[in-house]
Amino acid sequence: MTTSTQSLLRASGLRAAYSIGGGQVVAVDDVSIDVRRGEVLGVAGESGCGKSTLGAVLSLTVRPPLFVLGGELEVDGQQLDLGPDRNPPREWRGEVVSLLPQGAMNSLSPTLRIRDFVYDVTRAHRPGVKRDEAIDRARQRLEQLDLPARVLDYYPHQLSGGMKQRVVTVVSALLDPRLLIADEPTSALDVSSQRVLIEMLREMLSQGIIGGVIFITHDLPVLNTIADRIAIMYAGQIAEVGYTSEIINRPRHPYSAALLSSVLVPEPQMRRTRVRGIPGAPPSLASPPSGCRFHPRCGMVMDVCRTDEPPQVGAGLRFSRCWWADQHPDESVEVGG
């Protein structure tokens, strides 16, 4: 995959919370990430770590009870300040950033042909669009990606699960968004359908239909096949970011290593030791632990981890937030150790 050194997305200081019982639970806490043009950034972590919430913030699809507390976005040179009293411009959604939602196969209306669904989605973003224009654009895009244009005449129940997912992916990128946020797009697919979808996303990048992808998943083996870099999330924060080969082969955060050690896959580069579960459970975001949030489950915990926020070790495209990494420069955590 060819990527540029030029930044496509810069997100800094993102904070978002759910309003619950008169209070709030911060699910994204001071998250900053960077995506370059042509790049796929994978976001991985256990369920409840804040991945999908981050996707909602970045795609500007936040709805109550979730709300944004603050942060800044810059996408393709366009800047946007986020906050509880700020309404993002309507034209950003679908054209600057677009969301391929979790459970995308259920996004299609069972009572509409695909062509009618395409027209409704396009008209929602561009009210003046003509029906024939919207459908012709979808037909050209399907052909451009070597998909049969005849699916426009079908109802969703006439399509396989994999084809539904590909159709929704095409529709999510119909307005040529600069950044596509794909939230668990392969979780309901078999292995062969996963591969086809990944190849389609690569083709969309190579043709310039989309400028970059944030690929959210709990499936590290899938990220190994598509992501240029991986961001590991834990308890609403970024624990580590690095190139895919570095995260998989030389993780610098104990949580990254623990995730890898819990993966059951045949590839030798990802399965060098026996599978081990991560002890304990993720913390409640309503009352996260002091210091490093992973310290109650970490086998390498030190006294300072329990009391002080870990520093960011490294910068830019490769860093971890960990006291162990701070005290062991250039060392990696043994996977399964």
C-alpha positions in Angstrom: 0.0 0.0 0.0 1.4 3.4 -1.0 1.0 6.2 1.6 2.0 9.8 1.6 4.0 11.6 4.2 1.3 14.4 4.0 -1.3 14.4 6.8 -4.9 13.8 5.8 -6.4 13.8 9.3 -5.1 15.4 12.5 -7.3 15.0 15.5 -6.2 16.4 18.9 -7.6 16.4 22.4 -10.8 14.6 21.5 -13.1 14.0 24.5 -16.6 12.5 24.4 -19.0 11.3 27.1 -22.3 9.5 27.6 -24.9 11.2 29.7 -26.1 8.6 32.2 -28.3 9.2 35.3 -27.7 12.8 35.6 -23.9 12.3 35.3 -21.5 11.5 32.5 -19.1 8.7 31.6 -16.1 9.8 29.5 -15.6 7.2 26.8 -13.0 9.0 24.7 -10.5 10.8 26.9 -7.9 13.2 25.3 -7.4 11.1 22.1 -5.1 12.5 19.4 -4.4 10.6 16.2 -2.9 11.3 12.7 -3.8 9.7 9.4 -1.7 10.2 6.3 -3.0 10.3 2.7 -3.6 6.9 1.3 -3.1 5.3 4.7 -5.2 2.7 6.6 -5.0 3.3 10.3 -6.4 0.4 12.3 -7.9 1.0 15.7 -8.0 -2.1 18.0 -8.9 -3.0 21.5 -11.3 -5.0 23.7 -15.0 -4.4 23.6 -15.9 -1.3 25.5 -12.5 0.4 25.1 -14.1 3.4 23.1 -13.3 2.4 19.5 -16.8 2.9 18.1 -17.3 6.0 20.2 -14.1 7.4 18.7 -15.5 6.5 15.2 -18.7 8.4 15.9 -16.8 11.5 17.0 -14.5 11.4 14.0 -17.4 10.9 11.5 -19.5 13.6 13.2 -22.4 11.2 13.8 -22.6 11.8 17.6 -26.1 11.5 18.9 -27.5 11.6 22.5 -26.8 10.2 25.0 -23.3 10.6 23.6 -22.0 14.2 23.3 -18.6 15.7 22.5 -16.8 17.6 25.2 -14.1 19.1 23.1 -11.3 18.6 20.6 -10.1 19.7 17.2 -10.3 18.1 13.7 -8.3 18.9 10.6 -9.2 16.9 7.5 -7.5 17.7 4.2 -6.7 21.2 5.4 -10.2 22.0 6.7 -10.3 22.7 10.4 -13.2 22.1 12.8 -13.5 22.8 16.6 -15.7 20.3 18.4 -17.6 20.8 21.6 -21.1 20.5 23.2 -22.3 23.8 21.8 -20.9 23.4 18.3 -22.8 22.0 15.4 -20.5 20.6 12.6 -21.3 21.7 9.1 -23.8 19.4 7.4 -21.7 19.2 4.3 -18.8 17.6 6.2 -20.7 14.4 6.7 -20.5 12.2 3.7 -18.1 14.5 1.8 -15.3 15.2 4.1 -15.8 12.3 6.5 -18.1 9.3 6.1 -19.0 6.4 8.4 -19.3 2.8 7.3 -21.3 1.8 10.4 -21.1 -1.3 12.6 -23.8 -3.7 11.4 -23.8 -2.0 8.0 -25.6 -4.9 6.4 -28.7 -3.9 8.4 -28.5 -0.3 7.1 -30.3 -1.3 3.9 -34.1 -0.9 3.9 -35.8 -4.2 3.3 -38.7 -2.5 1.4 -36.5 -0.5 -1.0 -34.6 -1.6 -4.0 -30.9 -0.6 -3.8 -31.4 2.1 -6.4 -34.1 3.8 -4.3 -31.8 3.5 -1.2 -29.0 5.1 -3.2 -31.3 8.0 -4.2 -32.5 8.6 -0.7 -29.0 8.7 0.8 -27.7 11.0 -2.0 -30.6 13.3 -1.7 -30.1 13.6 2.1 -26.7 15.1 1.4 -27.5 16.9 -1.8 -31.1 17.8 -1.8 -31.1 19.1 -5.4 -29.8 15.9 -7.0 -31.9 14.3 -9.7 -32.9 10.7 -9.3 -31.3 9.6 -12.6 -28.1 11.4 -11.7 -27.8 9.7 -8.3 -28.4 6.2 -9.8 -26.0 6.8 -12.7 -23.3 7.8 -10.3 -23.9 4.6 -8.2 -23.9 2.5 -11.4 -20.6 4.0 -12.5 -19.0 3.5 -9.1 -20.1 -0.2 -9.0 -18.6 -0.8 -12.4 -15.5 1.1 -11.4 -15.0 -1.3 -8.5 -15.9 -4.4 -10.7 -19.2 -5.0 -9.0 -22.3 -5.9 -11.0 -24.5 -2.8 -11.6 -27.6 -5.0 -11.7 -27.6 -5.1 -7.9 -29.2 -1.7 -8.1 -32.4 -3.5 -9.2 -32.4 -5.9 -6.3 -34.0 -5.8 -2.8 -31.6 -6.5 0.1 -32.9 -10.0 0.7 -31.8 -10.9 -2.8 -28.2 -10.2 -2.0 -25.7 -12.3 0.0 -24.3 -11.0 3.2 -20.9 -10.2 1.6 -22.6 -8.3 -1.3 -24.8 -6.3 1.0 -21.6 -5.2 2.9 -19.9 -4.2 -0.3 -23.0 -2.3 -1.6 -23.2 -0.3 1.7 -19.5 0.4 1.5 -19.9 1.8 -2.0 -22.8 3.9 -0.8 -20.8 5.2 2.1 -18.2 6.5 -0.3 -20.5 7.7 -3.0 -19.6 11.3 -2.3 -15.9 10.7 -2.4 -15.2 11.4 1.3 -11.6 12.3 2.2 -11.8 10.0 5.2 -13.8 6.8 5.6 -14.3 5.5 9.1 -15.1 1.8 8.9 -16.5 0.4 12.2 -16.2 -3.4 12.4 -16.9 -3.8 8.7 -15.8 -7.5 8.6 -17.1 -8.8 11.9 -20.2 -10.5 10.3 -18.4 -11.8 7.2 -16.7 -15.1 6.5 -13.0 -15.2 5.6 -13.4 -15.0 1.9 -15.9 -12.1 2.1 -13.5 -10.3 4.4 -10.8 -10.6 1.9 -13.0 -9.3 -0.9 -14.0 -6.3 1.2 -10.4 -5.5 2.1 -9.4 -5.7 -1.5 -12.2 -3.3 -2.4 -11.1 -0.8 0.2 -7.6 -0.9 -1.1 -8.9 -0.3 -4.7 -10.9 2.7 -3.5 -7.8 4.1 -2.0 -5.7 3.5 -5.1 -8.3 5.1 -7.3 -8.6 8.1 -5.1 -12.2 7.5 -4.3 -11.3 7.9 -0.6 -8.3 9.6 0.8 -7.7 7.4 3.8 -9.4 4.9 6.1 -9.7 4.4 9.8 -10.5 0.7 10.2 -12.0 -0.1 13.7 -12.0 -3.7 14.8 -11.1 -6.1 17.6 -9.6 -8.5 15.0 -5.9 -8.1 14.9 -5.4 -10.7 12.2 -7.6 -8.6 9.9 -5.6 -5.5 10.7 -2.4 -7.4 9.8 -3.8 -7.7 6.3 -4.9 -4.1 5.7 -3.5 -1.6 8.1 -0.4 0.5 7.6 -0.4 1.5 11.3 -2.3 0.4 14.3 -3.6 2.4 17.3 -4.3 0.3 20.4 -7.1 1.7 22.6 -7.7 0.9 26.2 -10.3 2.5 28.6 -11.0 5.4 26.3 -7.4 6.3 25.6 -4.7 5.5 23.1 -2.2 3.1 24.7 0.2 2.7 21.7 0.5 3.6 18.0 2.9 2.2 15.5 3.4 0.6 12.1 1.6 -2.7 11.9 4.8 -4.8 11.8 6.1 -3.0 14.9 2.9 -3.4 16.9 2.7 -7.1 16.0 6.4 -8.0 16.4 7.8 -5.4 18.8 5.0 -4.0 21.0 6.1 -1.4 23.5 3.0 -1.5 25.7 2.0 -4.5 27.9 -1.6 -4.2 26.8 -0.6 -4.5 23.1 1.4 -7.6 23.9 -1.5 -9.0 26.0 -3.9 -8.5 23.1 -1.5 -10.3 20.7 -1.1 -13.2 23.2 -4.8 -13.7 23.2 -5.1 -14.1 19.4 -5.6 -17.6 17.9 -4.3 -17.5 14.3 -2.1 -19.8 12.3 0.2 -17.2 10.9 3.7 -17.7 12.4 4.4 -14.0 12.6 1.4 -13.5 14.9 1.4 -16.8 16.8 4.7 -17.6 18.4 3.4 -18.6 21.8 0.4 -20.3 23.3 -2.8 -18.4 23.6 -3.3 -16.6 26.9 -6.3 -14.7 28.1 -5.9 -11.2 29.6 -6.5 -11.5 33.3 -9.3 -9.4 34.9 -11.7 -7.2 33.0 -11.5 -3.7 31.5 -12.3 -1.0 34.1 -15.5 0.9 34.4 -15.2 4.2 32.5 -17.3 5.8 35.2 -14.5 5.4 37.7 -11.2 4.4 35.9 -8.2 3.5 37.9 -5.7 6.1 38.9 -2.3 6.2 37.2 -2.1 3.9 34.2 -5.6 2.5 33.5 -4.1 -0.9 32.6 -2.2 -1.3 35.8 -4.7 -3.6 37.7 -4.3 -6.2 34.9 -0.7 -5.7 34.0 2.0 -8.3 34.8 4.7 -5.6 34.5 3.2 -3.1 36.9 5.4 -0.9 39.0 4.5 1.4 41.9 4.5 4.5 39.8 1.9 2.9 37.4 -0.6 2.9 40.2 -0.3 6.6 41.0 0.9 8.6 38.0 -0.4 9.1 34.5 2.1 7.4 32.1 4.2 9.6 29.8 4.0 9.5 26.1 7.2 7.7 24.9 8.0 8.5 21.3 6.1 10.9 19.1 4.2 11.2 15.8 3.6 8.0 14.1 5.1 5.7 16.7 4.6 6.1 20.5 3.3 4.4 23.6 2.0 5.7 26.9 3.7 3.5 29.4 6.0 3.8 32.4 7.8 0.5 31.5 8.5 1.8 28.0 9.8 5.0 29.5 12.3 3.1 31.6 13.2 0.5 28.9 14.0 2.5 25.8 14.2 0.5 22.5 13.0 -2.6 24.3 9.8 -4.5 23.4 7.4 -6.4 25.5 7.5 -10.2 24.9 4.3 -11.5 23.5 3.0 -14.2 25.8 5.6 -13.4 28.3 
